[in-house]
Every structure is written in structure tokens, then in C-alpha cells.
Amino acid sequence: MKREKKYRRSQQAALFAGAMALLAMSAGCGRKTGAGEVHIGYFNNITHAQALYMKAQGMLEDAFGTQARVQWTAFHAGPAEVEAMFAGDIDIGYIGPIPAITANVRSDGDIQILSGAAMAGAQLMRAADADIETVADLDGKTVAVPQIGNTQHLCLLQLLSDYGLQTVEEGGTVKVTAVENADVQNMMDQGGIDAALVPEPWGTLLAENGAQTVLDYDEVYAGGDYPVAVVAVRKDFLEEEPELVNTFLQMHEEATQTIRKDTAAAAAVMDQELADATGSSLGQPVLERAFEKIILSTEVSPNALDDFARISLEQGFIEETYEKLFAKRQDDSAG
């Protein structure tokens, strides 16, 4: 099965292993922390599954022990988390790849990608009565994305380009509009939108209410081999606290493997965490079905990031592309 292949591939965790090895080599170069703090940003979203699971289980708190305290901060949008990283209020952040690229470019490499977190996890859905069978049928239609300039938006722009379509802003016929995920169903019911490219669990929830799948998670882009969430780090924090970052990466990998090994049990933990944080439970069955369309992995596809950067540059979301996107320690450890 396609998903089995992706699962085996992601277990290689090449990027993670490289970061771990480099950090281990340079751990003695940074200053050691005693009873310091590690500030971690994340979203109350299942594409940030490792953060939800680790927070609920107290994994980082146990791993750091007396070495450092953990401060968790939930965000609702990537730009706010990026600004918090710029200000030094967040050291490590679970974030979408597009805000991570933007932050890297804006900070001249001071914000870097440390690890992957989740891949795929998005679907192109249509209203039950919409005459849409393929991407070509989006001609003249209105399509919703969660946020202009986010991962789903850029995937949609690439899809339109692949099918010879353009947005209204480019002189084409497809109207693209930003709609909060929670409002997509109402917009479809009212006829305000014809389709939506949404992340999980919203695709699963839309399907439960009659929406139809146009493209599944592994058809939206690159067979599902694209990041929907990554882990970013402040370069200063990485250099100052390599041991803490090393410990974080170990727990991030452990959480990734634990969730994949027993998704049902992990889904119950995360659903309770979401309920405690937001006052709303999605329900374990919904989460389990949603995780069938999300590939948790510590890998990141450089090709997908290059494509995202190219589209971001073409669309004017960034003014130049990145040069040092991935967190590495070769230069620092060489001496």
C-alpha cells in the first residue's frame, strides 16, 4: 500500500538522524543550562500531534528533569508564532512549513528547520451538490483555503497551475478565499464556496457531513511527500543549548513512534488534551480516521520546501529564497 511505503520511508528519519548526530558532536560547545526554561510553541491542531501528546504526557518535563522547565504556548496562526520567535519568546516551535520558510528568509537564517513533524494531511473537498470531479472543474468556482499564503494555499496554487488554471487575481477564473476551517461547512451549505482545500481533521469532518473528496491526502501534492508541520528553532538557542535541543529531539522522535505504533491510544490522549485546552472534543473516532491521512515523520522533503519557496517567491509572499534553511552544526563543531 502507498501508505505502508511512506511509513517505512519515514522510519529512516534521515534528517532527524543527521541533526541528532551533529548535535551530539557539538553538545560540549554550548553553555549548559541549570534550571533554565525552554519555551515551546505549537497549535492545538492534530498536525502538531507530537506537541499535543508530549504536553499531555509530560514527556519533556520528565526528560529535562531539573535541567530546565518547559513553557508551552499555543498559537492560532503561524505569523504570531513567528513574531514570538523573532522576539525570543519561543525557542522551539511546531509550525507550518510556509511560515517557517518566511521566518527563515526574514531573519536571514536565524530561524531554521530542526525536524519534520507531519506530512500530507490535507484534502480537496467539494460541496455535495457541486459539479466538480477533477481540478479542471474548478474553472469558474470559488475555493476556500484556511489562510492566504499557508501550506494548503500554495498546494492549491500549484494544482491550478498544473491544470492550466489561474486565480482571479492573476487574470484567471478561480476565486480563492480564506475561510476558517470551522466555518467551511457552513459556507458550503450556504453556497458561498464550491470547494475547499483543508487540513485534517477538517476533511474528515466535512466528509461526515456530506462533502465529497476530489483529491485525497496523497493526491494533493507529490504523493503526500510534503510537510504540513515542521519543527523550527532559533539558531541562537540551538547554539547555546545543544543538550536541551538534543533531548527535545529524542522526545519528539519517541512521541512520533509512539503515536504511529498505537494511534488509537494516542488519539484518546490528544483528544482529551484538545478538550482541556479548547473546551471542545473532536472525538477519538474522528481523530483516528484523520490520522489515516496524516504521515507523522521527522523527515522533511527538501524538494517540497524548494517548491514552496519558489511559489512563495512567485506570489510575492517572500522577496528572496532561503540559503540556510536546515539547522546544522558542521561549521560550529569542525573546530
Secondary structure, DSSP 8 states (H G I E B T S, - for coil): -HHHHHHHHHHH-HHHHHHHHHHHHHGGGS---SSEEEEEEEESSGGGHHHHHHHHHTHHHHHHTTSEEEEEEEESSHHHHHHHHHTTS-SEEEE-HHHHHHHHHHTTTSEEEEEEEEEE-EEEEE-TT---SSGGGGTT-EEEESSTTSHHHHHHHHHHHHTT--BGGGTSSBEEEE--GGGHHHHHHTTS-SEEEEETTHHHHHHHTT-EEEE-TTTSSGGG-SEEEEEEEEHHHHHH-HHHHHHHHHHHHHHHHHHHHTHHHHHHHHHHHHHHHHS----HHHHHHHHTTEEE-S---HHHHHHHHHHHHHTTS-SS--S--B---HHHH--
